[in-house]
């Protein structure tokens, strides 16, 4: 049963059979490297830690083989035997054990196979990706099937380098994508990467970096650790971890590489870090001890898919030192589980010092430990799957499944004599359905379907760490949702504070955007408020968005609301005030007009051209009323006509004043003997002046309204946050031409009146016209800069104010003296007084 134990010792066993398969399993770990002096032959490595979980893997391998041997439908009339070699997770022994199986001799001879029958069909192993890569190079030369239950490096998916490599664990490419989705799920934007300095860690860490960055997160640092303490600067590595603001650490490593790192973190009192574990240590019982509770509680990570294997626990408990191959390992199991020792004449002192002695009659079912705990079979389940994959491929070979001429027909049924390369085609096509209905097959790269459990390290009530399944990652999920996790089941080290936060910069609230810091990763940013007129309605916005033209941000700049509409309305205090003044003011010229009608026969009314004065008074009343066209909602009709109406009415007023001024001058000059101006003193002349001057303005307005008419405009630039509803004059040139022509008439009137102010006439209007035109021009000269500086409704209010003020200037300067004489000095409004003063003036 033990093969040749005198030669193989405690390293390997052979159980005979018609067909053989090999398994390289590290029953022991924690090796010691003796110091080499190069003066003598190096001593072998010493493996001092017996691993109950790895011994369970060996027994699961044995259970699968015996289960297949009892199955009449799988490889009938043939029995499976096996090699098992304890590699101690040492590269030399992994390679040596594999060559021992292939060679068939106790002495390892590379490139030589002594054993032809029974044939070695395949080798299950090895313990790490680095070791598998080395062995796969050798086994691939001869297309010798290798099925790994633990090596996950994506390098092994390259069929050009490793044509005969298969595995029952997913490639790390799948795990990298899954971990990146986990980082995104928990909104971790700033993570640290820790990897073992071997093929497993260095390759995957680059993949995870790419996947993490693809998901929008950033990597704060990447550090590498190894099992050689002389080649790493752990204090500086831990100082980097401690000082970094990254609170989430993604660790790709096997468990025994982490002991020195965790010890140094305890030494430097590193706290507040959450570990994300790769499958190589996510269920490690060596790390789940009280010493590391403060560091590793709350850890979350991926683990190999676990499943139940029916009958395995009973099988494990039925093992004794007498009914299992590998008596050395069985005795170590007994000593480890029951805390006893077997009598050993070579080590009598040790035996005498032990508290109790093993009898070999103890029952494993009386204890509960890692060895017989089948509640979370992972690596053991993968070994179980690997055995069934090999057996199914052999069964397909025996049944001569058609694979396009892969085998010679004469050798088809001679299952005891075939070459390993002839089995390769069947490995590629194999499909195995296990008792749990899980189907196993290989893709073109030799990888099985990717299924992971997501486990969380939770602190139990007894103070120990338990690894609890909280979700899964299944690329074969029929619903398409490959990543699922129940966050309510997760226990974080932060307790009630919820999911740990790991960001380089705190989140930018709504109303702000991220501004990158020069020379920093994209996850390190500062928050800048959105510019005027822009919003961001989500946290960590990359850009702000402009509100629609008719909307404006609120004070927090996280929402858009409708802009208030502004125009000079009748509901506005300013608008109603100006409207009241305008209406009241329009009644003043009408009152003066009625007064003139009443006293039209008096000298002061007749002496100043009664008809023209009446036209002037009516037009002044309209001037006051035209201000109303600028108040209220600026409808398109208002916009079209209000400036033209204003220009025409004021032109009519100024034309009347100009006509009165010219007539005064002509009347005085015509009194001179032989004057040619006498013909211009007829009553028709003032009307001609009024008509001609007004017609020119009318022509300008018609051209303006025809070619470039004013229109209604919603101005969003005049006042931020407000829509100013206004009339756009469309052609500023036409507007200023209209206003300039009005100013030209007023200037001419002022000039003529100023020159005629000293004419000897008791009722000479030239002085009144001079003051009225001076006031009129002053108002509009001041209006120009005031209107340019005003905004919104105040621009309109300024123009209304100018209209009312200039109109009042004309009324006050032109008619107040006359009304005063008519009402309060009737003695001055007599013909005798008029003729006397006129004569006295002569």
C-alpha positions in Angstrom: 0.0 0.0 0.0 2.9 2.3 0.8 4.7 1.6 -2.4 8.3 1.2 -1.4 8.4 3.1 1.9 11.9 2.2 2.7 13.0 4.3 -0.3 10.3 6.8 -0.7 10.2 7.6 3.1 7.6 10.1 4.1 7.6 12.0 0.8 5.5 9.9 -1.6 3.2 6.8 -1.9 2.1 4.6 -4.7 -1.2 2.7 -4.7 -1.2 0.2 -7.7 -3.9 0.0 -10.3 -4.6 -0.7 -14.0 -4.3 3.0 -14.7 -2.3 5.5 -12.6 -2.8 9.1 -12.0 -0.4 11.3 -10.0 -1.0 14.1 -7.5 1.5 16.6 -6.0 0.1 18.0 -2.8 2.0 19.9 -0.1 1.1 17.9 3.0 3.6 20.0 4.9 4.6 23.7 4.7 6.6 26.2 6.6 9.9 24.9 5.2 13.3 25.8 6.6 16.2 26.7 4.3 19.5 25.5 5.8 22.4 27.8 5.3 24.6 26.6 2.4 28.4 26.9 3.2 29.4 25.3 -0.1 31.9 23.0 1.8 29.6 20.1 2.0 26.6 18.6 0.3 23.5 20.8 0.9 21.0 19.2 3.4 17.4 18.7 2.4 14.7 21.2 3.2 13.0 20.6 6.5 9.1 20.8 6.5 7.9 21.1 10.1 4.2 22.1 9.8 1.7 19.4 9.1 -1.4 20.9 7.4 -4.7 19.4 8.3 -6.4 21.1 5.4 -3.9 19.8 2.9 -4.1 16.3 4.3 -7.9 16.6 3.8 -7.1 17.3 0.1 -5.1 14.1 -0.1 -7.9 12.0 1.4 -10.4 13.7 -0.9 -8.2 12.6 -3.8 -8.2 9.1 -2.5 -12.0 9.2 -1.9 -12.6 10.2 -5.5 -10.4 7.4 -6.8 -12.2 4.8 -4.7 -15.6 6.2 -5.7 -14.8 5.9 -9.4 -13.4 2.3 -8.8 -16.8 1.4 -7.3 -18.7 3.0 -10.2 -19.6 0.3 -12.8 -20.5 2.9 -15.5 -17.1 4.8 -15.4 -14.1 2.8 -16.5 -15.6 -0.6 -15.9 -13.3 -3.5 -15.5 -10.4 -1.1 -14.8 -9.1 0.2 -11.5 -7.4 3.5 -10.8 -4.2 3.6 -8.8 -2.3 6.7 -7.9 0.9 8.4 -6.9 0.8 11.1 -4.2 3.9 13.2 -3.4 4.3 15.6 -0.5 6.1 18.6 -2.1 6.1 20.7 1.0 5.5 23.7 -1.3 9.2 23.6 -2.3 10.1 24.1 -6.0 12.7 21.4 -6.0 10.4 18.8 -4.5 7.5 19.8 -6.7 9.7 19.1 -9.7 11.3 16.0 -8.2 8.0 14.5 -7.2 6.6 15.0 -10.7 9.6 13.4 -12.4 9.5 10.6 -9.9 6.0 9.8 -11.1 6.8 10.1 -14.8 10.0 8.2 -14.6 8.6 5.3 -12.6 11.8 4.9 -10.6 12.7 5.8 -7.1 15.6 7.7 -8.5 14.6 10.7 -10.5 15.9 10.6 -14.1 14.7 13.4 -16.3 13.7 12.6 -19.9 13.4 8.9 -19.1 10.4 6.6 -18.4 11.0 3.1 -17.2 7.4 2.3 -16.4 5.3 1.4 -19.5 2.5 -0.5 -17.8 0.4 0.5 -16.0 0.6 3.9 -17.8 0.6 7.2 -15.8 -2.3 9.1 -17.3 -2.0 12.6 -15.9 -0.6 14.5 -13.0 -2.7 16.7 -10.7 -0.8 19.7 -9.4 1.0 22.0 -8.4 0.7 24.1 -5.3 1.6 27.5 -6.8 1.5 29.1 -10.3 5.3 29.5 -10.4 5.8 25.8 -9.8 3.1 24.8 -12.3 4.7 27.0 -14.9 8.1 25.3 -14.5 6.6 21.8 -14.5 4.2 22.6 -17.4 7.1 23.6 -19.6 8.6 20.1 -19.1 5.3 18.1 -19.3 4.3 20.1 -22.4 7.3 18.9 -24.3 5.7 15.4 -24.4 2.1 16.5 -24.2 1.7 14.9 -20.9 -1.6 16.0 -19.3 -1.3 18.2 -16.2 -4.4 19.3 -14.3 -3.9 21.9 -11.6 -6.3 22.4 -8.7 -4.6 25.6 -7.4 -2.6 27.5 -10.0 -4.5 30.5 -11.3 -1.9 32.5 -13.2 -3.2 33.8 -16.5 0.2 33.0 -18.1 -0.8 29.3 -18.0 -3.7 30.0 -20.5 -1.1 30.4 -23.3 -1.5 27.1 -25.1 1.6 27.7 -27.3 3.8 27.5 -24.2 1.7 25.1 -22.1 -0.1 22.9 -24.6 -0.9 20.1 -22.0 -1.9 22.2 -19.1 -5.5 22.2 -17.8 -6.9 23.3 -14.5 -10.1 23.0 -12.4 -9.7 26.6 -11.0 -10.4 29.7 -13.0 -7.7 31.9 -14.5 -6.8 35.1 -12.6 -8.1 37.1 -15.5 -11.6 36.3 -14.3 -10.8 37.1 -10.7 -9.2 40.4 -11.7 -12.4 41.5 -13.5 -14.5 40.3 -10.5 -12.4 42.2 -8.0 -12.5 45.3 -10.1 -16.3 45.0 -10.1 -16.2 44.7 -6.3 -14.1 47.9 -6.1 -16.7 49.6 -8.2 -19.6 48.1 -6.2 -18.3 49.5 -2.9 -17.2 52.8 -4.5 -13.6 52.4 -3.6 -11.7 54.9 -5.7 -8.2 54.7 -4.1 -6.7 51.3 -3.5 -3.2 49.9 -2.7 -1.9 46.8 -4.4 0.2 44.2 -2.6 1.5 41.2 -4.5 3.8 38.2 -4.0 7.0 38.6 -5.9 6.3 35.5 -8.1 4.5 34.6 -11.3 1.2 34.5 -9.4 1.4 37.9 -8.0 3.4 40.0 -10.5 1.3 38.9 -13.5 -2.1 39.3 -11.8 -1.3 42.6 -10.2 -0.9 44.2 -13.6 -4.2 42.8 -14.8 -6.0 44.0 -11.7 -4.4 47.4 -12.1 -5.8 47.7 -15.6 -9.2 46.4 -14.6 -9.4 48.8 -11.6 -8.4 51.8 -13.7 -10.9 50.7 -16.4 -13.6 50.8 -13.7 -12.7 54.4 -12.8 -10.6 53.8 -9.7 -6.9 54.6 -9.1 -3.9 52.7 -7.6 -2.1 54.5 -4.8 0.9 52.2 -4.8 2.1 48.7 -5.7 4.4 46.8 -3.4 5.8 43.3 -3.7 6.6 40.8 -0.9 8.3 37.4 -0.9 9.1 34.7 1.6 12.8 35.7 1.7 13.0 38.2 4.5 16.6 39.2 3.4 15.4 40.6 0.0 12.6 42.9 1.1 12.4 46.1 3.1 9.3 45.4 5.1 9.5 48.5 7.4 9.4 50.8 4.4 6.7 48.9 2.7 4.5 49.0 5.8 5.3 52.7 6.3 4.0 53.3 2.7 0.8 51.4 3.6 0.4 53.3 6.8 1.0 56.8 5.4 -1.2 56.3 2.3 -4.8 57.5 2.3 -5.8 54.3 0.6 -7.8 52.4 3.1 -8.4 49.3 0.9 -5.6 46.9 0.1 -6.0 44.3 -2.6 -3.6 41.5 -1.8 -2.5 38.8 -4.3 -0.4 36.3 -2.4 -0.3 33.0 -0.7 -0.8 33.0 3.0 2.7 32.2 4.2 4.1 35.2 2.4 1.9 37.5 4.5 3.1 36.5 8.0 6.1 38.9 8.0 4.0 41.7 6.5 1.2 41.4 9.1 3.7 41.2 11.9 5.4 44.4 10.8 2.0 46.1 10.5 1.2 45.1 14.0 4.6 46.4 15.1 3.9 49.8 13.4 0.3 49.8 14.7 -1.3 50.1 11.3 -5.1 50.5 11.7 -8.1 51.4 9.5 -7.2 49.3 6.5 -9.5 46.8 4.8 -8.0 43.8 3.0 -9.4 42.5 -0.2 -8.1 38.9 -0.5 -7.3 36.8 -3.5 -8.4 33.2 -3.6 -4.9 32.1 -2.5 -5.4 33.3 1.1 -9.1 34.3 1.4 -9.9 31.2 3.4 -6.6 30.7 5.1 -6.9 29.2 8.6 -3.3 30.0 9.4 -4.1 33.8 9.2 -7.5 33.5 10.9 -6.0 33.6 14.4 -6.4 36.0 17.3 -3.0 37.6 16.7 -4.3 39.2 13.4 -7.9 39.9 14.4 -7.3 43.7 14.6 -5.9 43.7 11.0 -7.9 41.1 9.1 -11.4 41.2 10.6 -13.7 42.7 7.9 -11.6 41.3 5.1 -13.5 40.4 1.9 -12.3 38.5 -1.0 -12.8 35.8 -3.6 -12.5 32.1 -2.8 -12.7 29.0 -4.9 -16.2 27.7 -5.4 -17.3 25.4 -2.6 -19.7 22.6 -2.8 -20.8 19.5 -0.9 -19.3 16.1 -1.7 -21.7 13.4 -0.5 -20.1 10.8 1.8 -16.8 12.6 2.2 -17.2 13.4 5.8 -17.9 9.8 6.7 -15.0 8.7 4.7 -12.7 11.2 6.4 -13.8 10.1 9.8 -13.3 6.4 8.9 -9.6 6.9 8.3 -7.2 5.1 10.7 -3.5 4.6 10.6 -4.1 1.0 9.4 -6.5 1.6 6.5 -4.9 4.5 4.6 -1.8 4.6 2.5 1.0 6.8 3.8 1.4 5.7 7.4 3.8 8.5 8.2 1.2 11.1 7.3 -1.5 9.2 9.2 0.6 9.2 12.3 1.2 12.9 12.0 -2.6 13.4 11.6 -3.2 11.4 14.8 -0.6 13.4 16.8 -1.9 16.7 15.5 -5.6 15.9 16.1 -5.4 14.0 19.4 -2.3 15.7 21.0 -0.5 12.5 21.5 2.6 10.7 20.2 3.4 7.2 19.0 6.1 5.2 20.8 9.3 5.7 18.9 12.4 3.8 20.1 14.6 6.3 18.2 13.3 9.2 20.2 12.6 7.7 23.6 13.3 11.0 25.5 10.6 12.8 23.6 8.2 10.0 24.1 8.7 9.9 27.9 8.1 13.6 28.1 4.7 13.5 26.3 1.5 13.7 28.4 -0.1 10.8 26.6 0.7 8.1 24.0 -1.3 7.4 20.9 -2.9 4.0 20.6 -4.2 4.3 17.1 -7.7 3.3 18.3 -8.9 6.9 18.6 -11.9 7.9 16.4 -11.7 11.0 14.2 -15.4 11.4 14.5 -15.0 12.4 18.1 -13.3 15.7 17.2 -14.2 18.5 14.9 -11.5 20.4 13.1 -10.3 21.6 9.7 -9.6 18.1 8.6 -13.1 16.7 8.8 -14.9 20.1 8.2 -16.6 19.6 4.9 -18.8 22.7 5.1 -16.5 24.7 2.8 -14.7 22.4 0.4 -12.8 24.5 -2.1 -9.3 23.1 -3.0 -10.5 19.7 -2.0 -13.5 20.1 -4.3 -11.2 21.1 -7.1 -9.1 18.0 -6.6 -12.2 15.9 -6.6 -13.2 17.6 -9.9 -9.8 17.0 -11.4 -10.0 13.2 -10.6 -13.3 13.0 -12.4 -12.1 15.0 -15.4 -9.2 12.5 -15.8 -11.4 9.5 -15.3 -14.0 10.8 -17.8 -11.3 11.5 -20.4 -10.0 8.0 -19.9 -13.5 6.6 -20.2 -14.1 8.5 -23.5 -10.8 7.1 -24.8 -11.9 3.6 -23.9 -15.2 4.1 -25.6 -13.4 5.3 -28.8 -15.2 8.6 -29.0 -14.8 10.0 -32.5 -12.3 12.9 -32.4 -11.2 13.1 -36.0 -8.7 10.2 -36.0 -6.9 11.0 -32.8 -6.1 7.4 -32.1 -5.1 4.3 -34.0 -8.1 2.0 -34.4 -6.1 -1.1 -33.4 -5.1 0.4 -30.1 -8.6 1.8 -29.4 -9.7 -0.7 -26.8 -6.3 -1.4 -25.3 -6.6 1.1 -22.5 -3.6 -0.2 -20.7 -1.3 0.7 -23.6 -1.6 4.3 -24.9 0.6 7.4 -25.0 -0.2 10.4 -22.8 -0.5 12.7 -25.9 -3.3 10.5 -27.2 -5.4 11.5 -24.2 -5.0 15.2 -24.9 -7.8 15.4 -27.4 -10.2 13.9 -25.0 -9.2 16.4 -22.3 -10.1 19.3 -24.7 -13.6 17.8 -25.3 -14.4 16.4 -21.9 -17.6 17.4 -20.2 -18.3 16.2 -16.6 -21.5 16.5 -14.7 -20.8 16.1 -11.0 -23.3 15.1 -8.3 -24.2 18.7 -7.5 -25.3 19.1 -11.2 -22.3 21.4 -11.8 -20.9 20.9 -15.3 -17.2 21.1 -15.8 -15.5 21.5 -19.2 -12.5 23.4 -20.6 -12.4 26.3 -23.0 -9.8 26.7 -25.7 -7.2 27.8 -23.1 -7.8 24.9 -20.8 -9.8 26.9 -18.2 -13.0 25.8 -16.6 -16.1 28.1 -16.1 -15.2 30.8 -13.7 -17.1 30.5 -10.4 -16.0 32.1 -7.2 -17.5 32.5 -3.7 -17.2 35.9 -2.1 -16.2 35.5 1.5 -16.1 37.9 4.4 -14.0 37.5 7.6 -16.3 38.1 10.5 -15.5 38.1 14.2 -17.5 35.5 16.0 -19.0 35.7 19.4 -16.2 33.5 20.7 -13.6 36.0 19.4 -12.4 33.9 16.5 -12.6 34.8 12.8 -15.1 33.0 10.6 -15.1 33.2 6.8 -18.7 33.7 5.7 -20.0 33.4 2.2 -21.7 36.7 1.3 -22.0 36.5 -2.5 -20.7 34.9 -5.7 -19.1 35.6 -9.0 -20.4 33.2 -11.7 -19.6 33.7 -15.4 -22.1 30.9 -16.2 -25.0 32.6 -14.6 -27.9 32.2 -17.0 -29.4 35.6 -15.9 -26.3 37.4 -17.1 -25.7 38.9 -13.6 -22.2 37.4 -13.0 -21.5 39.5 -9.8 -23.9 39.3 -6.9 -23.3 40.2 -3.2 -25.6 40.5 -0.2 -24.2 43.6 1.5 -26.5 43.1 4.5 -24.5 40.0 5.4 -21.1 41.8 5.4 -19.4 42.7 8.6 -16.8 45.5 8.3 -14.1 46.3 10.8 -15.6 49.8 11.0 -18.7 48.4 12.6 -21.8 50.6 12.4 -20.0 53.1 10.2 -20.8 51.0 7.2 -18.7 50.4 4.1 -15.1 51.6 4.6 -14.3 54.7 2.6 -11.2 54.7 0.4 -10.7 57.8 -1.7 -7.8 60.0 -2.5 -10.0 63.1 -2.4 -13.4 63.5 -0.7 -16.4 63.5 -2.9 -17.4 66.7 -4.5 -21.0 67.5 -3.5 -23.6 68.6 -5.9 -22.9 72.1 -7.3 -19.2 71.3 -7.7 -17.0 69.6 -10.2 -13.8 67.7 -10.0 -10.7 69.7 -11.0 -7.6 67.5 -11.5 -4.4 68.2 -9.6 -1.4 68.6 -11.8 0.8 65.5 -11.6 -1.7 63.5 -9.6 -3.9 60.5 -10.6 -7.4 61.3 -11.8 -8.8 60.1 -8.4 -6.9 62.9 -6.7 -8.8 66.1 -7.4 -10.1 69.3 -5.8 -13.7 70.4 -5.8 -14.4 73.6 -7.8 -17.8 75.3 -7.7 -19.7 75.4 -11.0 -19.4 78.5 -13.0 -22.2 81.0 -13.2 -25.1 79.6 -15.1 -24.0 76.0 -14.7 -25.0 73.2 -12.3 -24.0 69.7 -11.3 -26.8 67.5 -9.9 -24.6 64.5 -8.9 -21.7 63.9 -6.6 -18.2 63.8 -8.2 -19.3 65.4 -11.4 -16.6 65.6 -14.0 -18.2 68.6 -15.7 -20.9 71.1 -14.9 -23.8 71.6 -17.3 -25.4 74.8 -18.5 -29.0 75.3 -17.6 -31.5 75.8 -20.5 -31.6 79.4 -21.7 -34.8 80.1 -19.7 -33.5 78.5 -16.5 -31.0 79.5 -13.9 -29.1 77.6 -11.1 -30.3 77.9 -7.5 -27.9 79.2 -4.9 -26.4 75.7 -4.4 -26.0 75.3 -8.2 -27.4 71.8 -8.1 -30.8 72.4 -9.7 -32.1 74.6 -12.5 -35.3 76.6 -12.0 -37.2 79.0 -14.3 -35.6 82.4 -14.5 -37.9 85.2 -13.3 -39.1 87.4 -16.1 -38.4 91.1 -15.8 -40.1 94.0 -17.6 -41.5 97.3 -16.6 -45.0 96.2 -15.6 -48.0 98.0 -14.3 -47.7 95.9 -11.2 -44.3 97.1 -10.4 -44.1 100.2 -8.1 -41.8 101.9 -10.6 -44.1 101.1 -13.5 -47.3 102.3 -11.8 -45.5 105.4 -10.6 -44.3 106.3 -14.1 -47.7 105.4 -15.6 -49.5 107.7 -13.1 -47.1 110.6 -13.7 -47.5 110.1 -17.4 -51.3 110.1 -17.3 -51.4 113.1 -14.9 -48.8 115.0 -17.0 -50.8 114.5 -20.2 -53.7 116.4 -18.7 -51.5 119.5 -18.1 -51.1 120.4 -21.8 -54.8 119.7 -22.3 -55.6 122.1 -19.5 -53.4 124.8 -21.0 -55.0 124.1 -24.3 -58.5 124.7 -22.8 -57.1 127.9 -21.2 -55.8 129.1 -24.6 -59.2 128.3 -26.2 -60.9 130.3 -23.5 -58.5 133.3 -23.9 -57.8 132.9 -27.6 -58.8 136.5 -28.2 -56.3 138.0 -25.7 -53.2 139.5 -27.1 -50.8 137.1 -25.4 -52.4 134.1 -27.0 -52.8 135.7 -30.4 -49.3 137.2 -30.4 -47.7 133.8 -30.3 -49.5 132.0 -33.1 -52.5 130.5 -31.5 -52.9 127.6 -34.0 -49.3 126.4 -33.7 -49.5 126.7 -29.9 -52.6 124.5 -30.0 -50.8 121.9 -32.1 -47.9 122.0 -29.8 -50.0 121.5 -26.7 -51.8 118.5 -28.2 -48.5 117.0 -29.3 -47.1 117.5 -25.8 -50.1 115.7 -24.4 -49.3 112.8 -26.7 -45.6 113.0 -25.7 -46.6 112.3 -22.1 -49.0 109.5 -23.2 -46.4 107.8 -25.4 -44.5 106.9 -22.3 -47.3 104.4 -21.6 -46.3 102.4 -24.6 -43.0 101.6 -22.8 -44.8 100.2 -19.7 -46.3 96.7 -19.6 -45.4 93.4 -21.3 -43.5 94.4 -24.5 -45.8 92.7 -27.1 -44.6 92.5 -30.7 -46.9 95.4 -31.8 -45.6 97.6 -29.0 -42.0 96.8 -30.0 -42.8 97.7 -33.6 -44.4 101.1 -33.0 -43.4 102.6 -29.7 -40.0 104.1 -30.7 -41.4 105.3 -34.0 -44.4 106.8 -32.2 -42.1 108.5 -29.7 -39.9 109.9 -32.5 -42.8 111.2 -34.5 -44.6 112.9 -31.6 -41.5 114.6 -30.3 -40.6 115.6 -33.9 -44.0 117.2 -34.2 -43.4 119.1 -30.9 -39.9 120.3 -31.9 -41.1 121.2 -35.4 -43.8 123.4 -33.9 -41.3 125.1 -31.7 -39.0 125.5 -34.6 -41.8 127.0 -36.7 -42.7 129.4 -33.9 -39.0 130.4 -33.7 -38.6 131.0 -37.4 -41.9 133.0 -37.6 -40.7 135.3 -34.8 -37.5 135.9 -36.7 -39.2 136.4 -40.0 -41.8 138.7 -38.5 -39.2 140.9 -37.1 -37.0 140.9 -40.1 -40.0 141.5 -42.4 -40.7 144.9 -40.7 -37.6 146.3 -42.2 -38.2 148.3 -45.4 -37.5 146.4 -48.6 -37.2 143.0 -46.8 -37.6 140.0 -49.0 -38.8 137.9 -46.0 -42.2 139.5 -46.0 -43.5 136.8 -48.3 -42.5 134.1 -45.6 -44.7 135.6 -43.0 -47.9 134.1 -44.3 -49.9 131.8 -42.1 -49.0 128.7 -44.3 -45.3 128.9 -43.5 -45.3 127.4 -40.0 -47.5 124.6 -41.2 -45.1 123.9 -44.1 -42.2 123.8 -41.6 -44.1 121.4 -39.3 -45.1 119.1 -42.2 -41.7 119.0 -43.8 -39.8 118.4 -40.6 -42.2 115.7 -39.5 -42.3 114.1 -42.9 -38.6 113.6 -42.8 -38.8 111.8 -39.5 -41.8 109.8 -40.8 -39.7 108.7 -43.8 -36.9 107.6 -41.5 -39.3 105.6 -39.3 -40.9 103.9 -42.3 -37.6 102.8 -43.7 -36.6 101.5 -40.2 -39.8 99.5 -39.7 -39.6 98.1 -43.2 -36.0 97.1 -43.5 -35.1 96.3 -39.9 -38.1 96.4 -37.7 -37.8 96.1 -33.9 -38.9 92.8 -32.3 -39.6 91.1 -29.0 -36.5 89.7 -27.4 -35.7 87.5 -24.3 -32.4 88.9 -23.1 -30.6 86.4 -20.8 -27.3 88.3 -20.8 -28.2 91.7 -19.5 -28.8 90.5 -15.9 -27.6 87.0 -14.8 -30.4 84.8 -13.6 -33.1 87.0 -15.0 -34.9 86.9 -18.4 -35.3 90.5 -19.4 -38.3 90.7 -21.8 -37.5 93.7 -24.0 -37.8 95.2 -27.4 -34.8 94.9 -29.6 -34.4 97.9 -31.8 -32.8 95.6 -34.4 -31.0 98.5 -36.0 -29.2 100.7 -33.5 -28.1 102.9 -36.5 -31.8 103.6 -37.4 -32.7 104.3 -33.8 -29.8 106.8 -33.3 -30.6 108.4 -36.7 -34.2 108.9 -35.5 -33.0 110.3 -32.2 -30.2 112.3 -33.9 -32.6 113.9 -36.3 -34.8 115.0 -33.3 -31.7 116.4 -31.7 -30.8 118.2 -34.9 -34.2 119.9 -35.0 -33.9 120.9 -31.3 -30.4 122.3 -31.9 -31.6 124.4 -34.8 -34.5 125.7 -32.7 -32.2 126.5 -29.9 -29.7 128.2 -32.1 -32.3 130.4 -33.9 -34.0 131.2 -30.6 -30.8 132.1 -29.0 -29.9 134.5 -31.8 -33.4 136.1 -31.6 -33.6 136.3 -27.8 -33.0 140.1 -27.8 -35.5 141.1 -30.5 -37.5 144.1 -29.2 -40.8 142.4 -28.6 -42.6 142.5 -25.2 -44.0 139.0 -25.9 -41.0 137.6 -27.7 -41.0 133.8 -27.3 -37.4 133.5 -28.3 -36.2 133.6 -24.7 -38.8 130.9 -23.7 -37.8 128.8 -26.7 -34.1 129.1 -25.8 -34.6 127.9 -22.2 -37.0 125.1 -23.3 -34.7 123.8 -26.0 -31.7 124.1 -23.6 -33.6 122.0 -21.1 -34.8 119.6 -23.8 -31.3 119.0 -25.2 -29.8 118.6 -21.7 -32.3 115.9 -20.8 -31.5 113.8 -23.9 -27.7 114.4 -23.6 -27.8 113.0 -20.1 -30.1 110.2 -21.2 -27.5 108.6 -23.6 -24.9 107.6 -21.0 -27.6 106.8 -18.4 -29.4 104.4 -20.8 -26.1 102.7 -21.7 -25.3 102.0 -18.0 -28.8 100.9 -17.0 -30.0 97.2 -17.4 -33.3 95.5 -17.9 -36.4 97.4 -17.0 -34.3 100.4 -15.7 -33.2 101.1 -19.3 -36.9 101.5 -20.2 -37.5 103.5 -17.1 -34.6 105.9 -18.0 -36.2 106.5 -21.5 -39.6 107.1 -19.9 -38.0 109.5 -17.4 -36.3 111.3 -20.3 -39.6 111.5 -22.2 -41.5 112.9 -19.2 -38.7 115.3 -18.1 -38.1 116.7 -21.6 -41.9 117.1 -22.1 -42.2 118.9 -18.8 -39.3 121.1 -19.8 -41.2 122.2 -22.9 -44.5 122.7 -21.0 -42.8 124.6 -18.1 -40.6 126.8 -20.2 -43.0 127.5 -23.0 -46.3 127.9 -21.3 -45.9 128.6 -17.6 -45.1 132.4 -18.1 -48.1 132.8 -20.4 -50.5 131.0 -18.1 -49.2 133.1 -15.2 -50.0 136.3 -17.1 -53.4 135.0 -18.2 -54.5 133.9 -14.8 -52.7 136.2 -12.4 -51.7 139.3 -14.4 -54.6 140.1 -16.7 -53.5 143.7 -16.7 -50.5 142.7 -18.7 -52.7 140.8 -21.2 -54.3 144.0 -22.7 -53.7 145.5 -26.1 -53.0 148.9 -24.6 -50.3 147.5 -22.5 -49.0 145.4 -25.3 -48.9 148.4 -27.7 -47.5 150.8 -25.1 -44.6 148.5 -24.0 -43.9 147.7 -27.5 -43.8 151.4 -28.4 -41.7 152.2 -25.4 -39.3 149.6 -26.5 -38.9 151.4 -29.7 
